[in-house]
Amino acid sequence: MTYLSLWWRASRPFSFTMSVLPPIIGAIAVKIENPGFDLNLINLVLTMIGCVLAHAGANMVGDYFDFKNKVDRVGTFGSSGVLTGGLAKPKTILTGAIVVYIVASLIGIYLAFSIPGGKALLWLILIGAVLGFFYTVKPFAFKYRALGDIAVFISFGPAMTLGTYYVQIQHFSWGPILYAIPFAFLVDAVLHSNNLRDIRNDSAVNVKTVAILIGEKNAKFMYYGLVLSSYLSVIILILAKQLPVISLATLLSLPLAIKLIKIVRTKEKQPEQQFMMIDAATAQLHSAFGGLLLLSLLAQYLMQ
């Protein structure tokens, strides 16, 4: 396999909707809250590319340090399977992470210095960089200290959405933050499903995730809560007149959510290889739910 194909696999592209949807929703929030405002499409595309590259870099750095710290090892599923499957040397994946981080950083620097008030954007970029890069890297290593859930909720929810909003309009607003909350719950559900799956393997190397701290039974309930909180938060935001009633369209993805909840509930009865893909399946739910939420916001803008 070529370096590019190895980097692509290690970046876990199935999860990229988690970094694509926030910029799009942030852009729609600009149009909803500022009628008549013309989006800077070049900056929007650059923002989206920067978010995806930062996401890819965090995934590859995670692969590298999980393997080096023996969290992922031969005989375990591993984050992407590239290193545990012996498909590449750790240095190869670390090099890929550095490359995409450099490009993402250059995009962030360009945006921060090309818009008015860009210094405020630098703070958001810094927060995202710390939460992403130090997810598995010391001295913070959020993943290993049961802080990964908070990190991904902030990074792939309010931070990316609000950052996109600011790049366009150069001021902050609660709107994009509120729009981000429902699908941020599902981003955390993707992470938590991974941690639930890996309780035994992570415990063997003294890693502390929330799933380990609360035990498998409670970790299952936490998964149910994260998934259902996405739908509940939509309903609450509709009642608070922060989302249009048409956002109830997200309920069309509820059958998939219920299916995944049943799979987690009967984890012990599931074939091991099938349950290994629970994080990818949860990412598919995030895509479906997020896409429906995005369409509802787009409909609200078009009906203004």
C-alpha positions as CSV (number, residue, x, y, z in Angstrom):
1,M,0.0,0.0,0.0
2,T,1.2,3.6,-0.7
3,Y,1.8,6.1,2.0
4,L,-1.3,8.0,0.9
5,S,-3.6,5.0,1.2
6,L,-2.1,4.1,4.6
7,W,-2.7,7.6,5.8
8,W,-6.2,7.6,4.4
9,R,-7.0,4.4,6.3
10,A,-5.4,5.6,9.5
11,S,-7.4,8.8,9.3
12,R,-10.6,6.8,9.7
13,P,-12.6,8.5,6.9
14,F,-15.8,6.9,8.0
15,S,-15.8,9.5,10.8
16,F,-15.3,12.6,8.7
17,T,-19.0,13.6,8.7
18,M,-18.2,14.6,12.3
19,S,-15.9,17.4,11.0
20,V,-17.8,18.2,7.8
21,L,-21.2,18.8,9.3
22,P,-20.2,21.5,11.9
23,P,-18.8,24.0,9.3
24,I,-21.9,23.5,7.1
25,I,-24.3,24.1,10.0
26,G,-22.2,27.1,11.2
27,A,-22.5,28.6,7.7
28,I,-26.3,28.0,7.7
29,A,-26.5,29.7,11.1
30,V,-24.8,32.8,9.6
31,K,-27.5,32.9,6.9
32,I,-30.4,32.4,9.4
33,E,-29.2,35.0,11.8
34,N,-28.0,37.5,9.3
35,P,-30.4,37.6,6.3
36,G,-28.9,39.0,3.2
37,F,-25.3,38.3,4.3
38,D,-23.2,36.8,1.5
39,L,-21.0,33.9,2.6
40,N,-17.3,33.9,1.8
41,L,-17.3,30.6,0.0
42,I,-13.5,30.4,-0.3
43,N,-13.2,30.8,3.5
44,L,-16.0,28.3,4.1
45,V,-14.2,25.7,2.0
46,L,-10.9,26.4,3.7
47,T,-12.6,26.1,7.1
48,M,-14.1,22.8,6.2
49,I,-10.8,21.5,4.8
50,G,-9.0,22.7,7.9
51,C,-11.5,20.9,10.2
52,V,-11.3,17.7,8.3
53,L,-7.5,17.7,8.2
54,A,-7.3,18.5,12.0
55,H,-9.7,15.6,12.6
56,A,-7.5,13.3,10.4
57,G,-4.4,14.4,12.2
58,A,-5.9,13.7,15.6
59,N,-7.0,10.2,14.5
60,M,-3.5,9.4,13.1
61,V,-1.8,10.8,16.3
62,G,-4.2,8.7,18.3
63,D,-3.3,5.6,16.3
64,Y,0.4,6.2,16.8
65,F,0.3,6.8,20.6
66,D,-2.3,4.1,21.3
67,F,0.0,1.7,19.6
68,K,3.1,3.0,21.3
69,N,1.4,2.9,24.7
70,K,0.2,-0.6,23.9
71,V,-3.5,0.5,24.2
72,D,-3.8,-0.9,20.7
73,R,-1.7,-4.0,20.2
74,V,-1.5,-7.1,18.1
75,G,-4.6,-9.2,18.9
76,T,-6.8,-6.2,19.5
77,F,-9.0,-4.4,17.0
78,G,-7.1,-1.1,17.2
79,S,-8.3,2.3,16.2
80,S,-7.9,1.8,12.4
81,G,-6.1,-1.5,12.3
82,V,-3.2,-0.1,10.3
83,L,-0.6,-0.5,13.0
84,T,-2.1,-3.5,14.9
85,G,-2.4,-5.3,11.5
86,G,1.3,-4.6,10.7
87,L,0.4,-2.7,7.5
88,A,2.7,0.2,8.3
89,K,5.4,1.3,10.7
90,P,4.5,3.8,13.5
91,K,6.8,6.4,12.0
92,T,4.8,6.3,8.7
93,I,1.6,7.2,10.5
94,L,3.2,9.8,12.7
95,T,4.7,11.4,9.5
96,G,1.2,11.5,8.0
97,A,-0.2,13.2,11.1
98,I,2.5,15.8,11.0
99,V,1.8,16.6,7.3
100,V,-1.9,17.1,7.7
101,Y,-1.4,19.1,10.9
102,I,1.0,21.4,9.2
103,V,-1.5,22.0,6.3
104,A,-4.4,22.5,8.8
105,S,-2.3,24.9,10.8
106,L,-1.4,27.0,7.7
107,I,-5.1,27.2,6.9
108,G,-6.0,28.3,10.4
109,I,-3.2,30.9,10.4
110,Y,-4.3,32.3,7.1
111,L,-7.9,32.6,8.2
112,A,-7.0,34.2,11.5
113,F,-4.8,36.9,9.8
114,S,-7.0,37.5,6.8
115,I,-10.2,38.4,8.7
116,P,-10.9,41.4,11.0
117,G,-10.6,40.4,14.7
118,G,-8.8,37.2,13.8
119,K,-7.0,37.0,17.1
120,A,-10.3,35.8,18.7
121,L,-10.4,33.0,16.1
122,L,-6.8,32.0,17.1
123,W,-8.1,31.2,20.6
124,L,-10.8,28.9,19.2
125,I,-8.2,27.2,17.0
126,L,-5.8,26.8,20.0
127,I,-8.6,25.2,22.0
128,G,-9.3,22.8,19.2
129,A,-5.6,22.0,18.6
130,V,-5.1,21.2,22.3
131,L,-8.1,19.0,22.6
132,G,-7.3,17.2,19.4
133,F,-3.5,16.8,19.5
134,F,-3.3,16.1,23.2
135,Y,-6.2,13.7,23.1
136,T,-3.6,10.8,23.5
137,V,-0.4,12.9,23.9
138,K,1.1,13.7,27.3
139,P,1.0,15.8,29.5
140,F,-2.8,15.9,29.1
141,A,-3.7,12.6,27.3
142,F,-7.4,13.3,27.7
143,K,-8.4,9.9,26.4
144,Y,-6.4,8.0,29.1
145,R,-7.8,10.2,31.9
146,A,-11.5,9.8,31.2
147,L,-11.7,13.3,29.7
148,G,-12.1,12.2,26.1
149,D,-15.9,12.6,26.1
150,I,-15.6,16.3,27.1
151,A,-12.9,16.9,24.5
152,V,-14.8,15.4,21.5
153,F,-18.1,17.0,22.6
154,I,-16.5,20.5,22.6
155,S,-14.3,20.0,19.5
156,F,-16.8,18.5,17.1
157,G,-19.8,20.4,18.4
158,P,-19.7,24.0,19.6
159,A,-16.0,24.8,18.7
160,M,-16.1,23.9,15.0
161,T,-19.6,25.4,14.5
162,L,-18.8,28.6,16.3
163,G,-15.4,28.9,14.6
164,T,-17.0,28.7,11.2
165,Y,-19.6,31.3,12.2
166,Y,-16.9,33.6,13.4
167,V,-14.8,33.3,10.2
168,Q,-17.8,34.5,8.2
169,I,-19.3,37.2,10.4
170,Q,-16.5,38.1,12.8
171,H,-18.6,38.0,16.0
172,F,-19.9,35.3,18.3
173,S,-23.4,34.1,18.8
174,W,-25.3,31.5,20.8
175,G,-27.2,30.2,17.8
176,P,-24.4,28.0,16.2
177,I,-23.6,26.7,19.7
178,L,-27.2,25.6,20.3
179,Y,-27.5,24.1,16.8
180,A,-24.3,22.0,17.5
181,I,-25.5,20.5,20.8
182,P,-27.8,17.7,19.3
183,F,-25.2,16.2,17.0
184,A,-22.4,16.7,19.6
185,F,-24.1,14.1,21.7
186,L,-23.8,11.7,18.9
187,V,-20.2,12.5,18.4
188,D,-19.6,11.5,22.0
189,A,-21.7,8.4,21.4
190,V,-19.3,7.3,18.7
191,L,-16.3,7.7,21.1
192,H,-18.2,6.1,23.9
193,S,-19.2,3.1,21.8
194,N,-15.5,2.6,21.0
195,N,-14.6,2.8,24.7
196,L,-17.4,0.4,25.6
197,R,-16.1,-2.1,23.0
198,D,-12.6,-1.8,24.4
199,I,-13.2,-2.0,28.1
200,R,-11.3,-5.2,28.5
201,N,-8.3,-4.3,26.4
202,D,-8.0,-0.8,27.8
203,S,-8.2,-2.0,31.4
204,A,-5.3,-4.4,30.7
205,V,-3.0,-1.4,30.2
206,N,-4.4,0.8,33.0
207,V,-6.2,3.2,30.7
208,K,-9.0,5.1,32.4
209,T,-12.0,5.9,30.2
210,V,-15.5,6.8,31.5
211,A,-16.7,3.3,30.3
212,I,-14.1,1.7,32.5
213,L,-14.8,3.9,35.5
214,I,-18.5,3.3,35.6
215,G,-18.5,-0.3,34.5
216,E,-20.0,-2.0,31.4
217,K,-23.6,-2.0,32.7
218,N,-23.6,1.7,33.4
219,A,-21.6,2.3,30.2
220,K,-24.4,0.8,28.2
221,F,-26.9,3.1,29.9
222,M,-24.6,6.0,29.1
223,Y,-24.6,5.0,25.4
224,Y,-28.5,5.0,25.5
225,G,-28.5,8.4,27.1
226,L,-26.1,10.0,24.7
227,V,-28.0,8.7,21.6
228,L,-31.4,9.7,23.0
229,S,-30.2,13.0,24.3
230,S,-29.6,14.1,20.7
231,Y,-33.3,13.7,20.0
232,L,-34.4,15.1,23.3
233,S,-32.2,18.2,22.8
234,V,-33.8,18.8,19.4
235,I,-37.3,18.7,21.0
236,I,-36.2,21.1,23.8
237,L,-34.6,23.5,21.3
238,I,-37.8,23.4,19.3
239,L,-39.9,24.2,22.4
240,A,-37.5,27.0,23.2
241,K,-38.0,28.3,19.7
242,Q,-34.3,27.9,18.9
243,L,-34.9,25.3,16.2
244,P,-37.8,25.1,13.6
245,V,-40.5,22.5,14.1
246,I,-39.3,20.9,10.9
247,S,-36.3,19.8,12.8
248,L,-38.5,16.9,14.1
249,A,-37.4,15.4,10.8
250,T,-34.4,14.1,12.8
251,L,-36.8,11.5,14.2
252,L,-36.6,9.8,10.9
253,S,-33.3,8.4,12.0
254,L,-34.7,7.1,15.2
255,P,-35.2,3.5,13.9
256,L,-31.4,3.3,13.3
257,A,-30.8,4.7,16.8
258,I,-33.1,2.1,18.4
259,K,-31.4,-0.7,16.4
260,L,-28.0,0.4,17.7
261,I,-29.3,0.6,21.3
262,K,-30.5,-3.0,21.0
263,I,-27.1,-4.1,19.7
264,V,-25.4,-2.5,22.7
265,R,-28.0,-3.9,25.1
266,T,-27.3,-7.4,23.8
267,K,-23.6,-6.9,23.5
268,E,-22.7,-10.2,25.0
269,K,-24.9,-12.0,22.4
270,Q,-23.4,-10.2,19.4
271,P,-20.6,-11.9,17.4
272,E,-17.4,-10.2,18.5
273,Q,-16.3,-9.2,15.0
274,Q,-19.8,-7.6,14.4
275,F,-19.7,-5.6,17.6
276,M,-16.2,-4.3,16.7
277,M,-17.9,-2.1,14.2
278,I,-20.2,-0.4,16.7
279,D,-18.3,2.9,16.5
280,A,-18.6,3.0,12.7
281,A,-22.3,2.1,12.9
282,T,-22.8,5.0,15.4
283,A,-21.0,7.3,13.0
284,Q,-23.5,6.4,10.4
285,L,-26.3,7.4,12.8
286,H,-24.5,10.7,13.3
287,S,-24.4,11.2,9.6
288,A,-28.1,10.5,9.1
289,F,-29.2,12.6,12.1
290,G,-26.8,15.4,11.3
291,G,-27.9,15.5,7.7
292,L,-31.5,15.7,8.7
293,L,-30.8,18.5,11.1
294,L,-28.8,20.3,8.5
295,L,-31.7,20.0,6.0
296,S,-34.2,21.3,8.5
297,L,-32.0,24.4,9.2
298,L,-31.6,24.9,5.4
299,A,-35.4,24.7,5.1
300,Q,-35.8,27.3,7.9
301,Y,-33.5,29.7,6.0
302,L,-35.3,29.2,2.7
303,M,-38.7,29.9,4.3
304,Q,-37.6,33.1,6.0
